[in-house]
Amino acid sequence: MSVAYDPNKLGWPAAAVTTVATLGLLFAAYTIHNNTYRHPRDPMNFQVYHAEDNAQHSAPASHGEAAHEAAPAAEAKH
């Protein structure tokens, strides 16, 4: 054998690549979290989603029709 076996030098390049990749993923997750997270008590949450929530809750006729139409189909299965 022309190369001496030294177990202390094996695997370090793979460990370095894994460490760098992990740090890159952690940085990406931290950046995405900082750019997109809103605290539940953030005043903008109420302003942004209040209209959508009210629109969903103020239209019970469409919910009632969908539930009424789905009921006979459920009874037909039994």
N, C-alpha and C positions, 0 to 999 in steps of 0.2 A: 504494500500500500504506500502510495506516495503522500497521502494526507493523513496526519495523525488525528485520531478520534478525540475530540474534546467536547464532552456533553455540556459544558458551561456556555458554549458559543452557539448552540443550536436553538432555533426558534425566536431569536431576538428580532429579526426583521418582521416576522409575522406579529409579534407582540407590539412592535412599534406601530405597524399599520393599523392594528386593531385599536390601539389607544388613540391614535389620531382620528380614526373614523368615529369612535365613541365621543370624543370631544367635539367633533364637528356636528354630530347629531344632537348632543346636548345644547350646543350653541344655537342650532336651528330651532329646537323646541322652545328654548328660552325666548328667542326673538319672536316666534309666532305667538307665544303666550302673551308677551308684552304688547304686541300689536293688536290682539284680538280680544283679550279678556276684559269683561266688564263686571264690576262688583255688583252683586244683587241689589244693593242700596244706591247704586249710581243713578242720579236723577235722569240721565239720558235714557236709561232703560224704560222708564215710564213714558217718556215722550215718544220714543221710537216705536214701542210695541203696544202702547195703550190703544191706538186706533185699530190695529189689527185684532187685538183681543176683543174689543167692543164689537167689531164687525162680525166676528165669529159668534158671539153670544147674542147679538141682536137679531139674528135671522133664524128663529126656531122653526119656521115653517118648512124650510128645506131639510132640517134635521128630522122633523116629524114625518115628512113624506118619505124620506129614505128609510126610516125605521119602520114605517107602516108597510112599505113595499117589501122590505126584507122579511117581515114576520110570516107571510104565507109561504115563502120559500122554505123557511126553517120548519114550519109545521108539515110541509109536504115530505120532508126527509124522514120524519118519524112515522 
